[in-house]
Amino acid sequence: MTTQWEFTLRPYARGFHLITGEIISHLGQLPEVGVLFLFIKHTSAGLAINENCDPDVLYDFESVFNKLVPENLPFLRHTIEGADDMPAHIKSVLTGNSVTIPISNHKLNLGIWQGIYLCEFRNKAKGRTLVATVIY
């Protein structure tokens, strides 16, 4: 069987944000065993799974990504939507647009130090729409 939800997250500032709790709040009853496929319907934000305990990790990710792909690179052509737009597209390719998480005992089976990240790469983003599909 398959169940699917589509929902929009509240707007987040640019950066990396733990959204595990917000994701869980949008899901219905999870099966005893299954798989969650989580997909973001945007090209300037991404999803990832990583450290959920130390907030310095979120800061460090943002710092590294901004060094890897800074704004105002003189050779970028796609700049009509602002200096942060093309770098956001590039960063979203680096993070990806989906994550897959096993479900066990009616809960997401994440590691003890793992959480789901929204990787927001725009300076003034609106809420991001996600599709959550559970297969069981």
C-alpha positions in Angstrom: 0.0 0.0 0.0 1.0 3.6 -0.5 0.0 6.8 1.4 0.9 10.3 0.3 0.7 13.7 1.9 1.6 17.1 0.3 2.2 20.0 2.7 4.0 23.3 2.9 6.5 24.1 5.6 6.5 27.5 7.2 9.0 29.9 5.7 12.6 29.5 7.0 15.5 31.9 6.7 18.5 31.1 4.6 20.5 28.3 6.1 20.2 24.7 7.3 17.2 23.9 9.6 16.2 20.7 11.5 12.6 20.0 10.4 12.2 16.4 11.7 9.4 17.4 14.1 7.6 19.5 11.6 7.7 16.6 9.1 6.3 14.1 11.6 3.5 16.5 12.5 2.3 16.4 8.9 2.3 12.6 8.6 -0.6 10.4 9.6 -0.2 7.1 11.4 2.9 5.4 10.2 2.9 1.7 9.5 4.8 -0.8 11.6 7.3 -1.3 8.8 7.7 0.7 5.6 9.7 3.4 3.9 9.2 7.2 3.8 10.2 9.0 0.6 10.4 12.8 1.2 10.7 15.1 -1.8 11.0 18.9 -2.0 9.2 20.5 -5.0 11.8 23.4 -5.4 15.0 23.9 -7.3 16.6 26.4 -4.8 16.3 24.4 -1.6 17.3 20.8 -0.7 16.8 18.1 1.8 19.4 16.2 3.8 19.9 13.9 6.8 22.6 14.8 9.3 23.6 15.7 12.9 20.6 16.7 15.0 22.2 17.6 18.3 24.9 20.4 18.0 23.5 23.6 16.4 27.1 24.5 15.3 26.8 21.8 12.6 23.9 23.8 11.0 26.1 27.0 11.1 29.1 25.1 9.7 27.1 23.7 6.8 25.9 27.2 5.9 29.4 28.6 6.1 31.0 25.8 3.9 28.2 26.0 1.3 28.6 29.8 1.0 32.4 29.4 0.5 31.8 26.7 -2.1 29.2 28.7 -4.1 29.3 32.4 -3.2 26.9 35.0 -4.5 27.9 37.5 -7.3 30.2 35.2 -9.2 31.0 37.2 -12.3 30.6 34.4 -14.8 27.0 33.3 -13.8 24.3 34.1 -16.4 21.1 33.2 -14.6 20.9 36.3 -12.4 17.5 37.8 -13.2 16.0 36.6 -9.9 18.8 38.0 -7.7 22.4 37.2 -6.7 21.3 34.3 -4.5 19.3 32.5 -7.2 21.8 30.6 -9.3 24.0 29.8 -6.3 20.8 28.4 -4.7 20.2 26.1 -7.7 23.8 24.9 -7.6 23.7 24.2 -3.8 20.4 22.3 -4.2 22.1 20.0 -6.7 24.8 19.4 -4.1 22.3 18.4 -1.4 19.6 16.8 -3.5 15.9 17.1 -3.5 14.9 13.9 -1.6 15.6 11.6 1.3 14.5 8.1 2.0 14.0 6.9 5.6 13.0 3.5 6.9 10.0 3.1 9.1 10.1 0.7 12.0 7.6 0.3 14.9 5.5 3.1 13.5 8.3 5.6 13.7 11.0 7.0 11.4 14.0 4.8 12.0 16.7 7.6 12.1 20.0 7.1 13.9 20.3 8.6 17.4 22.1 11.7 16.1 20.2 12.1 12.8 17.6 14.6 11.8 16.0 15.8 8.6 17.3 19.1 7.3 15.7 21.7 5.1 18.6 23.3 3.3 17.3 26.7 2.4 19.5 28.6 -0.1 17.4 31.7 -0.9 17.6 34.9 1.1 13.9 35.5 1.1 12.2 32.2 0.6 8.5 31.4 1.0 7.2 28.2 2.5 8.6 25.1 0.7 6.2 22.3 -0.5 7.1 18.7 0.3 5.6 15.4 -0.8 5.8 12.6 1.7 5.1 9.1 0.3 5.0 6.1 2.6 5.2 2.6 1.1 4.3 -0.4 3.3 
